[in-house]
Structure formats: C-alpha cells, structure tokens
Amino acid sequence: MKKGPRQDRMKAEFDLQDVDQLALLGPKDVNLHFLEKCFGVDLGVRGRRLRMEGPAEGVEALQDVLHGLVERVRQGQFIDGVTLDYVCSHGRNGDGDHPDGDFEAQVLMAGSGRRKSIRVKTPGQQAYIEAIRRDDVVFATGPAGTGKTFLAVVMAMDYLKRQLVDRIILVRPAVEAGEQLGFLPGDLQEKINPYLRPLYDALADITGAGRIAKLLSSGVIEASPLAYMRGRTLNNAFVILDEAQNTTIGQMKMFLTRLGVQSKAVVTGDVTQIDLTGRSQSGLVHVREILQHTPGVGFVDLGGEDIVRHPLVQRIVEAFEEASDNGNGP
C-alpha cells in the first residue's frame, strides 16, 4: 500500500534578493550545511531563492532565524560559526527576551583595512555596553568567552578616540591560575607583562600591535598590577580591572576609591575561576552585596548564551557547571 505524503512536512522559499550570499551562506556554503544540520531541513539555492523542505516546525523556525541573519548581513556583519551557533540555539529553543529578529547587532567600532567592524553579538553583550555608557562603575561577571574583557577594551578605545578620557589604565591582580611561577626576570613592566597579556591581545586585535606600542610608550595606555594602585587618584581615565575575582575585599575597596573626576571603571571577572585561597575572600563576590543599590554603579551578568568563542567553549562551560551543580566540581 502506497503511503500518502507526510502531513508534518512542508516546502518553502526564502528571498535572497539584495543579500550578500557569501556573507550569509559562508565560503562553499558552509553556513548552509550548518543550518541543514541544525534544523533538519534540506536546503538548496537557485539564483536568488533559497529553497527549503523538511519538518514544518524546522522550516518555520529556520525562516525566523534567516530573517535575523539577513538583517545582520545588511548591517555589514559576516555570519560566522559563532553567530550561527548562537542564533540557531535561540531560534530552536524559543527562549530569551530578545528574539534574533528584534536584536540589532550594534556597531561599536568601524572596520578599517583588514579588520572587520566590531559589533555586539548577543543581547547580553548589548546590555553590557549600555551599562558602560550609563554608569561610571560597571561590574561584569560571566564565564570565559563572553567578551567581558574585549568589549571593555573596545569601549575604552572608543572613549579615548572621542576624547572623553585622556588615557586608558589596564589593571590586573598578579595572581597565578593555580601555578607558582616563581620570580620573573626583568624590570617592572617585563614582570607584569604575562599577567596583562590578555588585555594587550584585545588591544592589538582592535588597533594593531604597532599603534598599541606607541600608546604604551607615550603613557596614553598604562598597564599596572593592582598592588601599585594604592595612593593614586585616576582622573580623566578609563580604567579596566580584569580578573577581578582574584581581588580581596580590601583590594577591591582600594581600587574603587582611586577613581577621580571624569573617570570610568569597568571591573570584569569570572566568579567560578577564583584562584585565591578561600572563595569568601574574593572582592568581586562580596561587592554586589555592598554596592547593589548604589547610584552610578551597574552590574551585568553574562551567561553561556553570550559566549562568542568557538561553539565548543559554551558546551565546555555548561559541562563544568553541571558537574559543579552535581557536587563533582570545585
């Protein structure tokens, strides 16, 4: 007996008119294959039409996601694996307060040369940027890969370019991640360079290593260990305290009271990666209780859904969180 057509399958077409297909579908249609696997839908491109066939639920969800992706492309974004992984997971799960079609990938810094434009990629990152613009002190916590440090550096360079501040100060506690490195050779700058390398990397990604070296040598960008902040007053500066989960309560108070006029501070950290002896000593853990309702102070919590590194990073973070919840983690 011949079976009739399945009622839960459907065919549809998506208009790609005036859309950069390379930016949307990726080299050799790599994004197309990703979408096929993600939604269980067969896809094919004929001219300016994207044809799709599969389960009705998958086709409808894919259409919603495609609208959001096309909007990103029209704003100049090149769709990569990280972006696809994010929008596909949200398109399928239907959670979150910002469906992708309503989320505008805001440009933070225009591209030049070989560097692409820098944009926020998730609603959580957008909330982070808005908090930096709104409040003079912002605390951003979240797992690795959520853009805490990188976006803080982007905003610092933006403020410097627009002459809203005169200098950028990068600060980090000199605490090793579970290892004792011993005495490091060289002068002060050479000793602290390993601790500040993530901040240097973010700066180099934005403006290039050559220009960063000039700004460092001229003092427009200053890098310092947290211990050398005591007694200073930081005026007209954008100050970034990275890896703040490794500050004590006393160090956190000392840092926050360094701010002078026309200054802004962004404090970033991951409270699941504290390298101090005893979690209760972390200033980043306790500062929320103290400053939660203080005007001019903002708190942003980024999560796994905001991870914009390799998609595997999100799954690794989730696996560790699950193990910790089950009593198998640190």
Summary of the structure (lengths in Angstrom):
residues: 330
radius of gyration: 22.9
end to end distance: 59.8
largest distance: 87.3
contacts: 967
relative contact order: 0.12
helix: 47%
strand: 19%
